[in-house]
Amino acid sequence: MKKVVLLACAALLPVVIFANVWQAARYARLKDEVESKAQVQAQWLEQNKRLITGLAVLSSPDRIEKLARDEFKLERARPENSRTVEFSKTGDQNG
């Protein structure tokens, strides 16, 4: 009976070693993949920061006003040149 157990252990030893090597290789591959994805994520975050900064610069009120004035020859509306229109709500929907 001891020989059978010893033979079983001897037969299982290569299987256990193979499983260990396979798991180590799988771990290394997954670790590389995670590091690669982390680098891609860092690049996307950096690009996102640059885009947000660019958007803030492009949408600043001072820049838009200067562009409207210098490029399109527009000027701010004066109160005497504007009209206020008020609509009253009536209960009759047919006119």
Backbone as a chain_set.jsonl record, in Angstrom:
{"seq": "MKKVVLLACAALLPVVIFANVWQAARYARLKDEVESKAQVQAQWLEQNKRLITGLAVLSSPDRIEKLARDEFKLERARPENSRTVEFSKTGDQNG", "coords": {"N": [[0.831, -1.189, 0.0], [2.013, 1.217, 0.735], [3.756, 1.548, -1.34], [2.042, 2.128, -3.47], [0.967, 4.584, -2.723], [3.314, 6.071, -2.658], [4.051, 5.852, -5.365], [1.856, 7.187, -6.501], [2.233, 9.75, -5.476], [4.665, 10.322, -6.69], [3.869, 10.339, -9.337], [2.114, 12.459, -9.348], [3.694, 14.636, -8.745], [5.099, 15.816, -11.051], [2.832, 16.908, -12.295], [1.928, 18.772, -10.429], [4.144, 20.489, -10.365], [4.121, 21.353, -13.052], [1.639, 22.695, -13.059], [2.202, 24.737, -11.278], [4.245, 26.155, -12.652], [2.795, 26.881, -14.901], [0.827, 28.559, -13.748], [2.504, 30.592, -12.79], [3.513, 31.641, -15.174], [1.142, 32.529, -16.316], [0.381, 34.444, -14.43], [2.485, 36.297, -14.745], [2.006, 37.141, -17.374], [-0.554, 38.304, -17.113], [0.08, 40.318, -15.287], [1.792, 41.933, -16.831], [-0.073, 42.745, -18.734], [-1.862, 44.225, -17.168], [-0.168, 46.312, -16.326], [0.349, 47.473, -18.792], [-2.22, 48.351, -19.495], [-2.581, 50.19, -17.451], [-0.704, 52.119, -18.144], [-1.818, 53.024, -20.547], [-4.192, 54.06, -19.541], [-3.161, 56.155, -17.987], [-2.13, 57.762, -20.013], [-4.513, 58.475, -21.337], [-5.757, 59.914, -19.272], [-3.986, 62.063, -19.015], [-4.238, 63.234, -21.548], [-6.92, 63.921, -21.383], [-6.822, 65.866, -19.364], [-5.349, 67.837, -20.717], [-7.169, 68.47, -22.766], [-9.341, 69.462, -21.288], [-8.162, 71.723, -20.16], [-7.601, 73.144, -22.517], [-10.211, 73.566, -23.409], [-11.181, 75.217, -21.395], [-9.606, 77.479, -21.818], [-10.373, 78.187, -24.437], [-13.083, 78.741, -24.105], [-13.261, 80.939, -22.494], [-14.75, 83.901, -21.258], [-13.527, 86.417, -21.768], [-11.871, 85.901, -23.975], [-13.781, 85.143, -25.889], [-15.269, 87.488, -26.108], [-13.309, 89.265, -27.083], [-12.71, 88.011, -29.52], [-15.211, 88.224, -30.804], [-15.418, 90.989, -31.012], [-13.014, 91.83, -32.378], [-12.644, 90.047, -34.549], [-15.162, 89.56, -35.715], [-16.359, 91.989, -35.712], [-18.339, 92.729, -33.868], [-20.377, 94.203, -31.305], [-21.165, 94.906, -27.872], [-24.6, 94.812, -26.949], [-26.458, 97.736, -26.436], [-28.45, 99.063, -23.786], [-30.432, 100.843, -24.737], [-30.835, 99.959, -27.285], [-32.161, 97.608, -27.169], [-35.017, 95.464, -26.837], [-37.719, 94.421, -24.816], [-39.728, 91.647, -24.718], [-42.773, 90.459, -23.704], [-44.768, 87.696, -22.973], [-48.063, 86.825, -22.437], [-49.805, 84.382, -20.63], [-52.617, 82.723, -21.61], [-55.8, 81.255, -20.863], [-57.102, 80.176, -23.013], [-56.524, 77.957, -25.553], [-56.968, 77.97, -28.274], [-56.526, 80.358, -29.525]], "CA": [[0.0, 0.0, 0.0], [2.902, 2.358, 0.783], [4.311, 1.721, -2.688], [1.004, 2.752, -4.292], [0.917, 5.992, -2.318], [4.561, 6.652, -3.121], [3.946, 5.954, -6.824], [0.869, 8.24, -6.787], [2.902, 11.033, -5.201], [5.68, 10.509, -7.726], [3.174, 10.656, -10.584], [1.472, 13.773, -9.218], [4.697, 15.676, -8.606], [5.243, 16.603, -12.285], [1.588, 17.647, -12.548], [1.931, 19.924, -9.524], [5.19, 21.396, -10.847], [3.618, 21.949, -14.287], [0.58, 23.646, -12.696], [2.864, 25.887, -10.659], [4.904, 26.905, -13.725], [1.73, 27.459, -15.735], [0.242, 29.679, -13.003], [3.491, 31.674, -12.747], [3.537, 32.257, -16.503], [-0.143, 33.227, -16.469], [0.475, 35.618, -13.566], [3.394, 37.263, -15.373], [1.319, 37.689, -18.545], [-1.613, 39.194, -16.639], [0.721, 41.484, -14.677], [2.212, 42.79, -17.945], [-1.278, 43.317, -19.343], [-2.372, 45.257, -16.247], [0.745, 47.455, -16.407], [0.114, 48.109, -20.09], [-3.494, 49.07, -19.421], [-2.375, 51.333, -16.558], [-0.015, 53.149, -18.933], [-2.809, 53.583, -21.48], [-5.092, 54.883, -18.745], [-2.434, 57.378, -17.634], [-2.08, 58.589, -21.224], [-5.857, 59.037, -21.55], [-5.989, 60.94, -18.251], [-3.182, 63.236, -19.363], [-4.88, 63.871, -22.703], [-8.158, 64.514, -20.898], [-6.447, 67.106, -18.678], [-4.991, 68.838, -21.736], [-8.387, 68.896, -23.452], [-10.121, 70.303, -20.368], [-7.47, 73.007, -20.095], [-7.848, 73.819, -23.789], [-11.607, 73.991, -23.425], [-11.306, 76.371, -20.49], [-8.994, 78.632, -22.485], [-11.172, 78.576, -25.604], [-14.422, 79.214, -23.752], [-13.21, 82.042, -21.531], [-15.554, 85.044, -21.718], [-12.67, 87.475, -22.313], [-11.441, 85.487, -25.313], [-14.939, 85.179, -26.781], [-15.59, 88.9, -26.355], [-12.263, 89.812, -27.957], [-12.913, 87.418, -30.843], [-16.41, 88.833, -31.395], [-15.144, 92.395, -31.306], [-11.936, 92.025, -33.345], [-12.758, 89.194, -35.739], [-16.485, 89.649, -36.347], [-16.8, 93.385, -35.616], [-19.571, 92.794, -33.081], [-20.234, 94.962, -30.073], [-22.192, 94.614, -26.884], [-25.861, 95.528, -27.139], [-26.729, 98.788, -25.462], [-29.839, 98.962, -23.292], [-31.379, 101.612, -25.573], [-31.043, 99.247, -28.543], [-32.795, 96.306, -26.945], [-36.452, 95.468, -26.553], [-38.185, 93.316, -23.983], [-41.011, 91.127, -25.187], [-43.411, 89.637, -22.696], [-45.904, 86.91, -23.432], [-48.978, 86.489, -21.339], [-50.383, 83.061, -20.793], [-54.067, 82.77, -21.51], [-56.412, 79.925, -20.69], [-57.645, 79.707, -24.288], [-55.487, 77.368, -26.396], [-57.337, 78.087, -29.688], [-56.148, 81.617, -30.098]], "C": [[0.876, 1.255, 0.0], [3.507, 2.623, -0.588], [3.315, 2.428, -3.595], [0.921, 4.249, -3.979], [2.166, 6.708, -2.805], [4.552, 6.846, -4.633], [2.964, 7.069, -7.215], [1.487, 9.613, -6.56], [3.933, 11.338, -6.275], [5.031, 10.881, -9.055], [2.563, 12.06, -10.523], [2.478, 14.918, -9.135], [4.922, 16.465, -9.898], [3.996, 17.429, -12.614], [1.553, 18.913, -11.687], [2.974, 20.951, -9.975], [4.732, 22.103, -12.125], [2.549, 23.005, -13.977], [1.186, 24.912, -12.091], [3.534, 26.763, -11.717], [3.861, 27.597, -14.599], [1.099, 28.668, -15.044], [1.217, 30.859, -12.946], [3.551, 32.402, -14.087], [2.262, 33.07, -16.737], [-0.135, 34.519, -15.636], [1.349, 36.699, -14.206], [2.73, 37.927, -16.572], [0.232, 38.682, -18.125], [-1.04, 40.455, -15.995], [1.187, 42.459, -15.756], [1.015, 43.487, -18.59], [-1.845, 44.438, -18.469], [-1.486, 46.497, -16.301], [0.556, 48.209, -17.716], [-1.171, 48.93, -20.068], [-3.384, 50.287, -18.505], [-1.66, 52.462, -17.289], [-0.975, 53.813, -19.908], [-3.77, 54.497, -20.725], [-4.429, 56.205, -18.362], [-2.346, 58.317, -18.832], [-3.429, 59.24, -21.491], [-6.15, 60.131, -20.532], [-5.217, 62.215, -18.562], [-3.795, 63.982, -20.551], [-6.175, 64.559, -22.279], [-7.881, 65.83, -20.173], [-6.101, 68.204, -19.676], [-6.235, 69.366, -22.452], [-9.242, 69.794, -22.567], [-9.492, 71.678, -20.244], [-7.704, 73.811, -21.37], [-9.265, 74.341, -23.884], [-11.816, 75.212, -22.543], [-10.735, 77.624, -21.133], [-9.89, 79.123, -23.618], [-12.53, 79.151, -25.234], [-14.411, 80.351, -22.737], [-13.975, 83.242, -22.095], [-14.707, 86.166, -22.328], [-12.241, 87.142, -23.736], [-12.601, 85.583, -26.307], [-15.316, 86.623, -27.105], [-14.575, 89.536, -27.299], [-12.425, 89.284, -29.38], [-14.119, 88.046, -31.54], [-16.14, 90.26, -31.826], [-14.143, 92.534, -32.456], [-12.172, 91.263, -34.649], [-14.075, 89.424, -36.482], [-17.094, 91.043, -36.268], [-18.154, 93.51, -34.912], [-19.304, 93.646, -31.843], [-21.377, 94.606, -29.145], [-23.444, 95.437, -27.164], [-26.034, 96.568, -26.031], [-28.183, 98.671, -25.012], [-30.841, 99.718, -24.157], [-31.66, 100.929, -26.914], [-31.736, 97.892, -28.363], [-34.26, 96.49, -26.574], [-36.768, 94.255, -25.69], [-39.56, 92.918, -24.469], [-41.552, 90.217, -24.105], [-44.605, 88.945, -23.309], [-46.787, 86.633, -22.237], [-49.62, 85.147, -21.658], [-51.876, 83.18, -20.608], [-54.6, 81.351, -21.369], [-56.913, 79.339, -21.991], [-56.507, 79.211, -25.192], [-55.773, 77.565, -27.888], [-57.037, 79.464, -30.26], [-56.866, 82.73, -29.549]], "O": [[0.54, 2.245, -0.649], [3.743, 3.773, -0.959], [3.716, 3.253, -4.416], [0.815, 5.073, -4.887], [2.085, 7.828, -3.31], [4.993, 7.882, -5.131], [3.221, 7.812, -8.163], [1.288, 10.531, -7.357], [4.058, 12.479, -6.719], [5.597, 11.663, -9.819], [2.506, 12.76, -11.533], [2.131, 16.062, -9.432], [4.935, 17.695, -9.848], [4.105, 18.53, -13.154], [1.19, 19.988, -12.163], [2.706, 22.152, -9.964], [4.927, 23.31, -12.27], [2.554, 24.085, -14.567], [0.729, 26.021, -12.365], [3.402, 27.986, -11.678], [4.029, 28.753, -14.986], [0.861, 29.691, -15.686], [0.792, 32.01, -13.044], [3.63, 33.63, -14.132], [2.31, 34.168, -17.292], [-0.596, 35.561, -16.1], [0.988, 37.876, -14.205], [2.869, 39.134, -16.771], [0.11, 39.762, -18.703], [-1.607, 41.538, -16.139], [1.003, 43.669, -15.623], [1.082, 44.664, -18.945], [-2.258, 45.479, -18.979], [-1.995, 47.618, -16.319], [0.597, 49.439, -17.743], [-1.209, 50.059, -20.557], [-4.026, 51.308, -18.755], [-1.973, 53.634, -17.079], [-0.946, 55.032, -20.076], [-4.121, 55.574, -21.206], [-5.066, 57.257, -18.409], [-2.472, 59.532, -18.681], [-3.493, 60.422, -21.832], [-6.725, 61.162, -20.879], [-5.736, 63.318, -18.392], [-3.862, 65.211, -20.554], [-6.49, 65.649, -22.756], [-8.618, 66.801, -20.346], [-6.503, 69.356, -19.51], [-6.344, 70.564, -22.714], [-9.807, 70.778, -23.043], [-10.197, 72.687, -20.223], [-7.974, 75.011, -21.314], [-9.493, 75.441, -24.387], [-12.546, 76.132, -22.909], [-11.307, 78.707, -21.01], [-10.138, 80.321, -23.748], [-13.075, 79.969, -25.976], [-15.455, 80.688, -22.178], [-13.854, 83.557, -23.279], [-15.125, 86.797, -23.299], [-12.25, 88.013, -24.607], [-12.423, 86.05, -27.432], [-15.643, 86.94, -28.248], [-14.952, 90.268, -28.214], [-12.287, 90.041, -30.341], [-14.057, 88.364, -32.727], [-16.587, 90.688, -32.89], [-14.394, 93.275, -33.406], [-11.92, 91.792, -35.732], [-14.106, 89.478, -37.711], [-18.223, 91.252, -36.711], [-19.004, 94.302, -35.318], [-18.165, 93.788, -31.398], [-22.408, 94.08, -29.563], [-23.365, 96.599, -27.562], [-25.787, 96.301, -24.855], [-29.042, 98.23, -25.776], [-31.983, 99.281, -24.298], [-32.618, 101.284, -27.601], [-31.872, 97.128, -29.319], [-34.671, 97.534, -26.066], [-36.152, 93.198, -25.828], [-40.449, 93.757, -24.612], [-40.862, 89.308, -23.644], [-45.36, 89.544, -24.075], [-46.314, 86.256, -21.165], [-49.93, 84.838, -22.808], [-52.351, 83.673, -19.586], [-53.928, 80.379, -21.714], [-57.132, 78.131, -22.079], [-55.621, 79.988, -25.548], [-54.877, 77.34, -28.702], [-57.302, 79.685, -31.441], [-56.64, 83.87, -29.953]]}, "num_chains": 1, "name": "protein.A"}
